[in-house]
Amino acid sequence: MGKLLLLLATAVAVLAAAGGATAATATVTITKAGYVPSSTTIAQGDSVQFVNGDTAAHQVSFKGSAGVTCTPNPLVLQPGQTGTCPFLTAGSYMYSDPNAKGNTYRGTITINATQAAISFAAAPRSVVYGGHVISTGTDSTHRVGENVDVYAQQCGQSAANKVATVQTSTDGAFSATTQPLMNTAYAVKIRSATSPSVSVTVRPKVRVGKVAPHRYSVRLSAATSFAGKYASFQRYNGTRWIALKTVALHANTTGVAPTVITSASFRSSLASGKRVRVVISQVQVGTCYLAGISNTILS
């Protein structure tokens, strides 16, 4: 038991260290002879800590300070004091002490761009036409305010198109809501990194209604027409659905782009009070949709 507890404690310590190792800090010491080292290279998202090891006060001033915010600000350090500057943008930053003479009080910090690793998911993975999909994920750099571009490759398209742009929030998390028109593969891009794609399937929206005794209507909503296709009128017998009638679908002009309406009116001699529905099969909808299933009503 003692060994098991020791192993668990060690594992927790390792995980905690790994979780906290999101950024590193390099040190530049200010001496009587100047900056040591005078040239520093770090990764994007890391920080530089300036330590005043001299007996006199020194100021660290960046040339073109855009993108650099240090603590304290301005970065004036008394003997023994430290100051820290995080660098969130890749590039080269030159700094100097405006009150000191000589090139030894000039330095350069080079920030190498880091490649983001993106965790990404979409839910739900299957919707009825008109439904929404929420894409969520996290940028491994955990930076706030990064642009996240959401790309969608719709069934039949040769390439993905950008459909939304959001920004990362706390810990690099993001969320975007989209509305797929048919089966669609989603991916997100942050800077030069692209996530794996996630596929979402779409069913046509099928609504059946009873308009008069033994008379019914059905409407299908999708981003394409199913005119000339066939649907199945079915009743439930208590254990399974039984096909009663094949219904031919026709074009309908009431749809508002991008929605296309396909509809039909039909008769059935089925006795009243039976549970009925309409189904359009996978064969009829083709490869860009899943089979459509209507609401259930009483005959």
N, C-alpha and C positions, 0 to 999 in steps of 0.2 A: 504493500500500500504506500509506503514511504517513497519507493522508487517511482511509482505511478504519479504521485503528487508532484515529485520533482520534475518528471518529464512534462506534465501538464503545465507547471509553472514556467518551465523553459520555453515551451511552445507558445504560451501567451506572451512572454517577453519578446520572442522573435517576431511574432505577429504585430505586436505594438510598435516595435522598432521599424518594421517594414512599412506599417501604415503611416508612421510619422516622417518617413524619409522622402518627402515630396519636394523638398528644396534643400540646398546646401548653402553654406556661408564660407566665403574666402576672406582672408585677413590681409590687410595692407597696414603696415606699421609706419608711422611718421617718426623719423629719427632726425638727429642734427644734420645728417648727411643727405636727407631727402626721403623719398618714398621707397619702401622695401616690401615687395618688389614694385618696380615701376610699371610693369606690364602684367596684367591679370586676365585670364580667360575663364569664363564660367558659362554655365548653361542658362538658357532663358528660364526665368522664374527663380533663379538663385539670387543671393545677396552678397554684398561686399561690406565687411566691417572694417572701419578705419580706427586704429588705435594710436593715440598720441603718446608715443614713448619718449618724447622730447621734454625738456624742462621749460619750454616756452609754448604759448598758445599758438595754434595753427588753424587755418581755414581751408576747407576743401571746396573748390568751386568748379562746377562742370561747365564746359563750353557748350552752349546750346543745350540748356538743361531740360528741354522737353522730354518727358518720359522718365525723369529721374526725380523721385521724392524721397529725401533722406530724413532720418530722425537723429538728432535735432535738425531743424530747418530754420535758418541757414546752418550749415554744417561747420560750426566753430567749436573746436575742442580744446579744452584746457588740459594741462599735463595730466596724464593718467586717464583721461576721459575717452569714451568710445562713441562712435556713431555708425549707423547702419543704413545702407542704400539697397533696396530691392530693385531688380531689373526685370521688367516684364516684356520688354521689346528687344528683339535681336538687333545687333548693330555694334558700332564702335563708339565709345564714349571717352573723351579726353577731359582731364581735370588738372587743376593746378592750385597752388597757394598764391593768391594775388598779393600777399604781403611779403613773400619771400623771393629772393633773387636766385637765378641759376636754374639750369635745366633739370637738376636733381629733384626739384619740386614740381615736376610735371609727370603725369602718368596716363596710362591708357587702360581701359577695361573693354574687353571684347566679349560680346554676348552671342553665343552660338544658339541658333534656333533649335528648339526641341520638337520632335515629332509627337503629335498627340496620338494616344490610343483611345478609341472611342467605344464605350459600351452603349449598345443601342437595342431597343425593343419597340415593338408596335403592338397595340391592343385596342380592340379585339382583332384577332387574325382573320375573322370572317364577319362580314356585315351584309345587311340587306341594302339595296340601292337607296341612297339618301342618308345612310348612316355615316358616322364620323370615326376616324382612327386617331388615337393619341400616340404620338411618337415620343419616347422618353429616353434619356441616357445621361452619360456623364463623360466629360472630357478629363482624361487622366492628369492633365496639368493643373486641374482644379482652379483655373483662373475664372474670374467673374468678368462678364461683359464681352466675351468672345462671340463673334458671329457664327451661328450654326445654320448652314444651308441644307434644307430638306429637298431631296431629289426623288422624283417618282417616274418609274418607267411603266407606262400603261401597256396592257396586252395589245400586241400589234405594233407598238412603237419600236423603232430601231435604236433609240437612245433615251436616256433619262432627262427629264426637264426639272428645273428648279421650281418648286411650288410654294415654298415658304422660307422665311429667314427669321430666326429668333436669336436671343442672346443667352449665354450661360448665366446662371445665378449662383447662389451659394454652393461652394465646393465643385463648381464646374457643371452643375446639373442643368438640364434643359428639357423643355416640353413643347411640342407643336401639335396642333390639331389640323387634320386634313380630311378631305372627303373624296374617296376614290370613286371613279365612275364605272370601273370594271376591274378585273383582276389586275393588281398593281404590285410592283416590287419597289420598296422604299429603301433609301440609304441617306445618311447625313454626311456632310463634309465640314470639317473645321480646319481652317488654313489649308495645308496640303494633304491632310489625312482624311481618308474616307472610310466609313464604317462598312462592315459586311451588310449585304442587302437582306431585307425581311419581306416576305411575300404575304400579301393580304388578298383574300378572295372575296368576291361580291356576288350576291344573288339578286336577280331582278326582283323588284317589289311587285307582288301579285295580290290583287284585291278582288274578291268575289262578293257579289251582293244579290239579293233576291228582289226583283223589281215588281213582280206580280206572281200570282199563283202559277207554279210550274215554269216561270220565266226567270232567267238569271243573266247577269252581266259580269264580265271579268275585264280588268284593266291591268296591264303590265307596264311598269315604268323602268326604264333603263337608258343607257346612253346610245343604244342602237335599236333598230326596229326588228321586231319578230314577226312582221307581216308575212304570211305564207307558211308560218310554222303552226304546230298543233299543240294544244294543251289537253290534259286529261281531267274530266269531271269525275270526282270520286265520292263514294260514301263510306262511312265507317260502320262495320257490322258487329262491333263489339270486341273484335280481336284483331282485325286488320282492315286496311283500306282497299276497296274494290272499285275498279274503273267501270264507270257507267256509260261514258260518252266521250268521243273525241271531238274537240272544239277547234275549228279553224280560226286563226287570228288574223285581224285586219288592221291596216294602218289607221291612225287616229290623228287628227290635226290639232288637238288641244294641248299638246306638249309644249313646254317652254324650254328652249335650248339651255343646257345640253340634254335635257330630258326628252326622250322620245316615248310616246304612248302607243301601245298596241292594245287592241280591245276586241271584244266579241260579245254578242248577245245570243242566247240559245235557250231552247226549251228542254224540259225533262219531265217525264210523267211520274217521277219518284214521289211517293207519299210524303206528306208533310211531317215535320218533327224529326227528320233524320239528320245526323251530322254529315255535312258535305264540305268539300274543298276543291281547289283546282291546282294541278301540278303541271309545270312545264319541265320536261326531262332534260338530262344532260345532253342527249343527242340533239334535241331541238334548240337549246341555247348556244351550243358550240363550245369553243375552248376558252372564250374570254369571260365566261360567267359560270357559276355553279347553278345546278337545277333550282328552279323557283317553286316555292310552296306558299299557297295563299293562306289567308285567315280561314278559320272554320266557322260556318254558320249553320243554321237549321233550315232544312228544305221547307 
